[in-house]
Amino acid sequence: MNPGASDNKDDFDEIRPPRLDEFLDMTFDHPASKFRYFTKDIVPTSNQASWEFYIQSSGKDETGVLEWDNSQFGSNVAKIFYSTWAVCR
């Protein structure tokens, strides 16, 4: 989150480049944007937010780990909740 960010594409966001043969992507989908797939999605500061993202890899049967480092926000009671679902294609 950043107070200068918008819900749409802004200077804080990054667009996903075309994939190579081997890849590991975390992608945020923005269908209304000219460039639909973001690799970084910064939103305006708020008390509550949610992001939908996709993690895809060219690897087979590999385990991934998602970590959240909250240390830059100082000592506070803010928490992150994570839920998952799988889509097989």
Sequence and secondary structure as in RCSB ss.txt:
>XXXX:A:sequence
MNPGASDNKDDFDEIRPPRLDEFLDMTFDHPASKFRYFTKDIVPTSNQASWEFYIQSSGKDETGVLEWDNSQFGS
NVAKIFYSTWAVCR
>XXXX:A:secstr
  TT  SS  TT EE     SS EEEEEE TTSSS EEEE      S     EEEEESSSS         GGG S
              
